[in-house]
Amino acid sequence: MSNIPAELKYVSSHEWIRIEGDGVVTIGITDHAQDQLGDVVFVELPEQGTSFSASDDFGVVESVKAASDLYAPISGEVLETNEALEESPEIVNSDPYGDGWFVKMKVEDESELEGLLSAEGYNEVCEAED
Amino acid sequence: MGQKTALYNQHLEMGAKIVDFGGWDMPLNYGSQKQEHIDVRSSAGMFDVSHMTVVDVTGNDARDYLRHLLANDVARLTETGKALYTAMLNHDGGVVDDLIVYAMGTPGSTGEWYRLVVNCATREKDLRWMSEQSARFEVSLTERPELSMVAVQGPDAIAFFNRVATESQQQAIADLTVFRGAAVGGWFIARTGYTGEDGLEIMVPEREVERLWQQLADAGVKPCGLAARDTLRLEAGMNLYGSDMDEAVSPLAANMAWTIAWEPEDRQFVGRESLQKLRAQGNADKLVGLVLEGRGVLRAHQKVIVEGIGEGEITSGTFSPTLGHSIALARVPRATADSAEVDMRGKRVAVSITKPCFVRQGKKVFA
């Protein structure tokens, strides 16, 4: 069983979203996703200041095993990226919901947040995949 | 549910993530394939390779039969225990499988026989082919499914095994040079492997293997899965059947020319005629190494573009935990020199071409 914190929101492409307030969210990939990928060796993140619409390609995670596209879970502008992942991509495996975060975004339309999955909803997505 | 080796329950207890591999439920990793890889390069790791197929070849014509069946020449096995890596070809010169053959008994005497270790995913077609080719020989082919196999690999592998070995096993290992094996009791211990490190491959009766695995674990040898086995063999530049070569590929195009025994000229092994034609044409593709020092990971089936010459394809690619960047094996036109480009997910990336061998004994080996 993978770890799915109740306080976070999710999308079915296996990203998590933490709502920080003031229209800011932090985004990363879930424990389930890092487990499926195995040892992460590169993370390619979008540049600060770029804007995305929900489900745009916005990066790539490469593990020893496979490359996996990242999709913007929500529309908005990238405020900050996790530079620590450049040197230590393995943090994604060891702490996917903490130090292994990917980007902080300014949400364009807060009503989009209502369409995100709850922990329960995301759990169903994972179970359907297994 | 696939077939299970005798170590299946121990794998689960040790936290293995299980995957299907050629119809077997095998450990992919026990947490981190990268860490397992590093353990093998720096100290020692162990792999359950009991899924591999062991076939004993006995009978008066054992040697003549294998000189017919295999592209390498078992006549080179002049002493008991010597091992030979070889391809088994079809009539078109394509690779049916790659395998190791050990000389058992006393070569050249009436008691001689041979042990073959072939791939698990190719088991059925190998056995069929071997049986077809045996028609005019007086030989018996006996599969040995009751033998389990554990590979202990790494610079400290032999020292670790010695801690749990009997006195007669220790004695046998002390005399064991690289690429040789020795029968001790019902066990067969060989100084061979698939990682580019020193180590042993140990064939042991199934009922004794759980104890061996546990003793090795208690001694400090880390269990390693198929994922680490793949990155280790790729760093060592060792081919994986089905990825780097198959029935449509000749050994000349798979960096296996060194395994073909052309002499003596009158030895008519299966595939020889076709292979001679290919050799005379001199334009077979070649298997090379690719190195990408920048970011990104080369993957199998990505297209290789060689400016002004043509195109090729990556046959195996990965991130190299030892080197900290990506490496790959690729089949490219023979005229390819020292650089190429790879189409990586729509982006063209420059790579350098090397010999298809990247790491041996823990050290980088390409320039």
Interface residues (C-beta under 8 A of the other chain):
Chain A: G38 D39 V41 F42 E44 V60 E62 S63 V64 K65 A66 A67 E90 N93
Chain B: N29 S32 Q33 K34 A227 T231 R295 G296 V297 R299 T318 F319 P321 R345
